[in-house]
Amino acid sequence: MKIAIGNDHAGTDYKLAIVGLLKSMSIEITNYGTDTIDSVDYADFVHPVATDVHNDDVDFGIIICGSGNGASMTANKHQKVRCALCWTKEIVQLSREHNDANILSIPARFVSLPQALEMVKTFLDTPFEGGRHERRIEKIPCS
C-alpha cells in the first residue's frame, strides 16, 4: 500500500506521528507536508496529495490542517478525489463504507493525537461496501 500525506504547520506533529504509524505497518509514504511549525499555505501541500490520488500513484491520501476544512476543500477540487473531513473514527468508517473516500482530512486542532491515529487505522482498514452506495458515488461529478 502507498499513501501520500500532506500538512500545513498546524498538522506537523500529527503528520510525524502518522508517518511513524504507517512505517510500522510497512506502508510506503510520499511526504508532501511541511516538517516545521512555521506558517505555510495548506494548499501548497494538499494539491500534490490530491494529484497523486487522481493519477492513481497512491492508494490513499491523508491531509492535515488546523480545521481540516481548507485542506478538504482544496483536495475536493481535483477529479477522482473524494476527501472526507472527519473528527471521529465512526465518521471515518462511514466515509469509507458509504462514500469510498480516498483522502482523509484530519482537523488537528479539534481531535487528539490518539484519536487521529485511530482514525487513520480505521480509514485504512475499512473497505467500501459498494452496492447501493456505488450508484450514489457515480452521481458525484468528476469535473
Contacts in CASP RR format, 6 or more apart in sequence:
PFRMAT RR
TARGET T0000
AUTHOR 0000-0000-0000
METHOD contacts of the structure
MODEL  1
MKIAIGNDHAGTDYKLAIVGLLKSMSIEITNYGTDTIDSVDYADFVHPVA
TDVHNDDVDFGIIICGSGNGASMTANKHQKVRCALCWTKEIVQLSREHND
ANILSIPARFVSLPQALEMVKTFLDTPFEGGRHERRIEKIPCS
1 27 0 8 1.000
1 28 0 8 1.000
1 59 0 8 1.000
1 60 0 8 1.000
1 124 0 8 1.000
2 27 0 8 1.000
2 28 0 8 1.000
2 29 0 8 1.000
2 30 0 8 1.000
2 57 0 8 1.000
2 58 0 8 1.000
2 59 0 8 1.000
3 22 0 8 1.000
3 27 0 8 1.000
3 28 0 8 1.000
3 29 0 8 1.000
3 30 0 8 1.000
3 58 0 8 1.000
3 59 0 8 1.000
3 60 0 8 1.000
3 61 0 8 1.000
3 62 0 8 1.000
4 29 0 8 1.000
4 30 0 8 1.000
4 32 0 8 1.000
4 48 0 8 1.000
4 49 0 8 1.000
4 52 0 8 1.000
4 53 0 8 1.000
4 57 0 8 1.000
4 58 0 8 1.000
4 60 0 8 1.000
4 61 0 8 1.000
4 62 0 8 1.000
5 15 0 8 1.000
5 18 0 8 1.000
5 19 0 8 1.000
5 22 0 8 1.000
5 29 0 8 1.000
5 30 0 8 1.000
5 31 0 8 1.000
5 32 0 8 1.000
5 33 0 8 1.000
5 49 0 8 1.000
5 61 0 8 1.000
5 62 0 8 1.000
5 63 0 8 1.000
5 64 0 8 1.000
6 15 0 8 1.000
6 31 0 8 1.000
6 32 0 8 1.000
6 33 0 8 1.000
6 45 0 8 1.000
6 46 0 8 1.000
6 48 0 8 1.000
6 49 0 8 1.000
6 62 0 8 1.000
6 63 0 8 1.000
6 64 0 8 1.000
7 14 0 8 1.000
7 15 0 8 1.000
7 33 0 8 1.000
7 34 0 8 1.000
7 42 0 8 1.000
7 45 0 8 1.000
7 63 0 8 1.000
7 64 0 8 1.000
7 65 0 8 1.000
7 108 0 8 1.000
8 33 0 8 1.000
8 34 0 8 1.000
8 40 0 8 1.000
8 41 0 8 1.000
8 42 0 8 1.000
8 45 0 8 1.000
8 64 0 8 1.000
8 65 0 8 1.000
8 66 0 8 1.000
8 71 0 8 1.000
9 34 0 8 1.000
9 36 0 8 1.000
9 37 0 8 1.000
9 38 0 8 1.000
9 39 0 8 1.000
9 40 0 8 1.000
10 64 0 8 1.000
10 65 0 8 1.000
10 66 0 8 1.000
10 108 0 8 1.000
10 109 0 8 1.000
11 64 0 8 1.000
11 65 0 8 1.000
11 66 0 8 1.000
11 106 0 8 1.000
11 108 0 8 1.000
12 33 0 8 1.000
12 34 0 8 1.000
12 35 0 8 1.000
12 36 0 8 1.000
12 37 0 8 1.000
13 108 0 8 1.000
13 113 0 8 1.000
14 64 0 8 1.000
14 106 0 8 1.000
14 108 0 8 1.000
14 113 0 8 1.000
14 116 0 8 1.000
15 31 0 8 1.000
15 33 0 8 1.000
15 35 0 8 1.000
15 64 0 8 1.000
16 35 0 8 1.000
17 113 0 8 1.000
17 116 0 8 1.000
17 117 0 8 1.000
18 62 0 8 1.000
18 64 0 8 1.000
18 116 0 8 1.000
18 117 0 8 1.000
18 120 0 8 1.000
19 29 0 8 1.000
19 31 0 8 1.000
21 117 0 8 1.000
21 120 0 8 1.000
21 121 0 8 1.000
22 29 0 8 1.000
22 120 0 8 1.000
23 29 0 8 1.000
25 124 0 8 1.000
27 124 0 8 1.000
30 52 0 8 1.000
30 57 0 8 1.000
30 58 0 8 1.000
32 45 0 8 1.000
32 48 0 8 1.000
32 49 0 8 1.000
33 45 0 8 1.000
34 40 0 8 1.000
34 45 0 8 1.000
42 63 0 8 1.000
42 65 0 8 1.000
42 70 0 8 1.000
42 71 0 8 1.000
42 74 0 8 1.000
43 70 0 8 1.000
43 74 0 8 1.000
45 63 0 8 1.000
46 63 0 8 1.000
46 65 0 8 1.000
46 70 0 8 1.000
46 71 0 8 1.000
46 74 0 8 1.000
46 75 0 8 1.000
47 74 0 8 1.000
47 78 0 8 1.000
49 58 0 8 1.000
49 61 0 8 1.000
49 62 0 8 1.000
49 63 0 8 1.000
49 75 0 8 1.000
49 103 0 8 1.000
50 74 0 8 1.000
50 75 0 8 1.000
50 77 0 8 1.000
50 78 0 8 1.000
50 81 0 8 1.000
50 83 0 8 1.000
50 103 0 8 1.000
51 57 0 8 1.000
51 78 0 8 1.000
52 58 0 8 1.000
52 61 0 8 1.000
53 60 0 8 1.000
53 61 0 8 1.000
53 75 0 8 1.000
53 78 0 8 1.000
53 80 0 8 1.000
53 81 0 8 1.000
53 102 0 8 1.000
53 103 0 8 1.000
54 78 0 8 1.000
54 79 0 8 1.000
54 80 0 8 1.000
54 81 0 8 1.000
59 102 0 8 1.000
60 102 0 8 1.000
60 103 0 8 1.000
60 104 0 8 1.000
60 123 0 8 1.000
60 124 0 8 1.000
61 102 0 8 1.000
61 103 0 8 1.000
61 104 0 8 1.000
62 103 0 8 1.000
62 104 0 8 1.000
62 106 0 8 1.000
62 120 0 8 1.000
62 123 0 8 1.000
63 71 0 8 1.000
63 72 0 8 1.000
63 75 0 8 1.000
63 83 0 8 1.000
63 103 0 8 1.000
63 104 0 8 1.000
63 105 0 8 1.000
63 106 0 8 1.000
64 71 0 8 1.000
64 105 0 8 1.000
64 106 0 8 1.000
64 108 0 8 1.000
64 116 0 8 1.000
65 71 0 8 1.000
65 105 0 8 1.000
65 107 0 8 1.000
65 108 0 8 1.000
66 107 0 8 1.000
66 108 0 8 1.000
66 109 0 8 1.000
66 110 0 8 1.000
67 107 0 8 1.000
67 109 0 8 1.000
67 110 0 8 1.000
68 85 0 8 1.000
68 105 0 8 1.000
68 106 0 8 1.000
68 107 0 8 1.000
68 108 0 8 1.000
69 85 0 8 1.000
69 105 0 8 1.000
69 107 0 8 1.000
71 83 0 8 1.000
71 105 0 8 1.000
72 83 0 8 1.000
72 84 0 8 1.000
72 85 0 8 1.000
72 103 0 8 1.000
72 105 0 8 1.000
75 81 0 8 1.000
75 83 0 8 1.000
75 103 0 8 1.000
75 105 0 8 1.000
76 82 0 8 1.000
76 83 0 8 1.000
79 142 0 8 1.000
79 143 0 8 1.000
80 102 0 8 1.000
80 142 0 8 1.000
81 102 0 8 1.000
81 103 0 8 1.000
82 99 0 8 1.000
82 100 0 8 1.000
82 101 0 8 1.000
82 102 0 8 1.000
82 103 0 8 1.000
82 137 0 8 1.000
82 140 0 8 1.000
83 101 0 8 1.000
83 102 0 8 1.000
83 103 0 8 1.000
83 104 0 8 1.000
83 105 0 8 1.000
84 91 0 8 1.000
84 92 0 8 1.000
84 95 0 8 1.000
84 99 0 8 1.000
84 101 0 8 1.000
84 103 0 8 1.000
84 104 0 8 1.000
84 105 0 8 1.000
85 105 0 8 1.000
85 107 0 8 1.000
86 92 0 8 1.000
86 95 0 8 1.000
86 104 0 8 1.000
86 105 0 8 1.000
86 106 0 8 1.000
86 119 0 8 1.000
86 123 0 8 1.000
87 107 0 8 1.000
87 110 0 8 1.000
87 111 0 8 1.000
87 115 0 8 1.000
88 111 0 8 1.000
88 115 0 8 1.000
88 119 0 8 1.000
89 115 0 8 1.000
89 118 0 8 1.000
89 119 0 8 1.000
89 121 0 8 1.000
89 122 0 8 1.000
92 104 0 8 1.000
92 119 0 8 1.000
92 122 0 8 1.000
92 123 0 8 1.000
92 126 0 8 1.000
93 122 0 8 1.000
93 126 0 8 1.000
95 101 0 8 1.000
95 104 0 8 1.000
95 123 0 8 1.000
96 122 0 8 1.000
96 123 0 8 1.000
96 126 0 8 1.000
96 127 0 8 1.000
96 128 0 8 1.000
97 126 0 8 1.000
97 127 0 8 1.000
97 128 0 8 1.000
97 129 0 8 1.000
97 133 0 8 1.000
98 129 0 8 1.000
98 133 0 8 1.000
98 136 0 8 1.000
99 133 0 8 1.000
99 137 0 8 1.000
100 128 0 8 1.000
100 130 0 8 1.000
100 133 0 8 1.000
100 134 0 8 1.000
100 137 0 8 1.000
101 123 0 8 1.000
104 119 0 8 1.000
104 120 0 8 1.000
104 123 0 8 1.000
106 116 0 8 1.000
106 119 0 8 1.000
106 120 0 8 1.000
108 116 0 8 1.000
111 119 0 8 1.000
130 137 0 8 1.000
END
